[in-house]
Structures are given as C-alpha cells and as structure tokens.
Amino acid sequence: AVVSTQSTGFGGWNTKYYIGYNVPSYEMLGSNGNNYKLELPFVDHTYDNMVVDSARLRVILPEGCSDFEVVYPDFEITREPDEVVKTYLDTFGRPVLIFNAKNLEES
C-alpha cells in the first residue's frame, strides 16, 4: 500500500491510498454447471463512513476464461478496454477487466 499526504498549507490534507490483494475464489465465486459467477464489492471496507473520490478495480481472471458478461451495480462505472497479463507458466495470458468509478460512498 502507498500512502502520500499533502500539508495543510497547500489546500488541506489529501491522502492517496492504493491497495492490492488476492481473494480466495470460494468466498466470491459460485457455479451453475459450466457457468461461473463472480460477485465482489467494487470497493472493500477500509474505514467507517468512507468516501472515495475515484477508484480503479482490476479483476484478473484465470487463464482460459472467455465469454464473460458484466452486470453493473446501481452506480456509474466505466470500463476500460480489457488487457491480458502473463504470469509464470501461462500460455495465452490471463484476461484483465478494468473498471473505474468516481464519488463513491459506503452504504
């Protein structure tokens, strides 16, 4: 995680917070035959009454995933073009879905 602050003399306290982590699939992945459904929060709980100016979510799926359908929540999300990331022993690479949202509040 990276945290940077700005002194109060230059417009108030601003904090940028970056976090990345892996999530065990059994917590957020369900299946129905050969179809799988991944449900996850756009922004995980970090602080009580949290307000987020902007957030970027990168979802890295397993190699071989295709034909995905995205169902969006009740707030505005923009989707960037998909990317592919290659890791150790990957042949084709893993699809990466990238989403952005602004002005989020914890509900």
Contacts in CASP RR format, 6 or more apart in sequence:
PFRMAT RR
TARGET T0000
AUTHOR 0000-0000-0000
METHOD contacts of the structure
MODEL  1
AVVSTQSTGFGGWNTKYYIGYNVPSYEMLGSNGNNYKLELPFVDHTYDNM
VVDSARLRVILPEGCSDFEVVYPDFEITREPDEVVKTYLDTFGRPVLIFN
AKNLEES
1 17 0 8 1.000
1 18 0 8 1.000
1 19 0 8 1.000
1 20 0 8 1.000
2 16 0 8 1.000
2 17 0 8 1.000
2 18 0 8 1.000
3 15 0 8 1.000
3 16 0 8 1.000
3 17 0 8 1.000
4 15 0 8 1.000
4 16 0 8 1.000
5 13 0 8 1.000
5 14 0 8 1.000
5 15 0 8 1.000
6 12 0 8 1.000
6 13 0 8 1.000
6 14 0 8 1.000
7 13 0 8 1.000
17 46 0 8 1.000
19 44 0 8 1.000
19 46 0 8 1.000
23 40 0 8 1.000
25 38 0 8 1.000
28 38 0 8 1.000
28 39 0 8 1.000
28 40 0 8 1.000
29 36 0 8 1.000
29 37 0 8 1.000
29 38 0 8 1.000
30 36 0 8 1.000
30 37 0 8 1.000
30 38 0 8 1.000
30 39 0 8 1.000
31 37 0 8 1.000
38 59 0 8 1.000
38 61 0 8 1.000
40 59 0 8 1.000
42 55 0 8 1.000
42 57 0 8 1.000
42 73 0 8 1.000
42 75 0 8 1.000
42 77 0 8 1.000
42 99 0 8 1.000
42 101 0 8 1.000
42 104 0 8 1.000
43 50 0 8 1.000
43 52 0 8 1.000
43 55 0 8 1.000
43 57 0 8 1.000
43 101 0 8 1.000
43 104 0 8 1.000
43 106 0 8 1.000
45 106 0 8 1.000
48 106 0 8 1.000
49 106 0 8 1.000
50 105 0 8 1.000
50 106 0 8 1.000
51 103 0 8 1.000
51 104 0 8 1.000
51 105 0 8 1.000
51 106 0 8 1.000
52 101 0 8 1.000
52 103 0 8 1.000
52 104 0 8 1.000
52 105 0 8 1.000
53 102 0 8 1.000
53 103 0 8 1.000
54 100 0 8 1.000
54 101 0 8 1.000
54 102 0 8 1.000
54 103 0 8 1.000
55 100 0 8 1.000
55 101 0 8 1.000
55 102 0 8 1.000
55 104 0 8 1.000
56 98 0 8 1.000
56 99 0 8 1.000
56 100 0 8 1.000
57 98 0 8 1.000
57 99 0 8 1.000
57 100 0 8 1.000
57 101 0 8 1.000
58 96 0 8 1.000
58 97 0 8 1.000
58 98 0 8 1.000
59 96 0 8 1.000
59 97 0 8 1.000
59 98 0 8 1.000
59 99 0 8 1.000
60 85 0 8 1.000
60 94 0 8 1.000
60 95 0 8 1.000
60 96 0 8 1.000
61 68 0 8 1.000
61 94 0 8 1.000
61 95 0 8 1.000
61 96 0 8 1.000
61 97 0 8 1.000
62 94 0 8 1.000
63 90 0 8 1.000
63 91 0 8 1.000
63 92 0 8 1.000
63 93 0 8 1.000
63 94 0 8 1.000
64 92 0 8 1.000
64 93 0 8 1.000
64 94 0 8 1.000
64 95 0 8 1.000
65 94 0 8 1.000
65 95 0 8 1.000
66 95 0 8 1.000
68 95 0 8 1.000
68 97 0 8 1.000
70 79 0 8 1.000
70 97 0 8 1.000
75 101 0 8 1.000
75 104 0 8 1.000
76 101 0 8 1.000
76 102 0 8 1.000
77 99 0 8 1.000
77 100 0 8 1.000
77 101 0 8 1.000
78 99 0 8 1.000
78 100 0 8 1.000
78 101 0 8 1.000
79 97 0 8 1.000
79 98 0 8 1.000
79 99 0 8 1.000
79 100 0 8 1.000
80 98 0 8 1.000
80 99 0 8 1.000
80 100 0 8 1.000
81 98 0 8 1.000
82 95 0 8 1.000
82 96 0 8 1.000
82 97 0 8 1.000
82 98 0 8 1.000
83 95 0 8 1.000
83 96 0 8 1.000
83 98 0 8 1.000
84 92 0 8 1.000
84 93 0 8 1.000
84 94 0 8 1.000
84 95 0 8 1.000
84 96 0 8 1.000
85 93 0 8 1.000
85 94 0 8 1.000
85 96 0 8 1.000
86 93 0 8 1.000
86 94 0 8 1.000
87 93 0 8 1.000
87 94 0 8 1.000
END
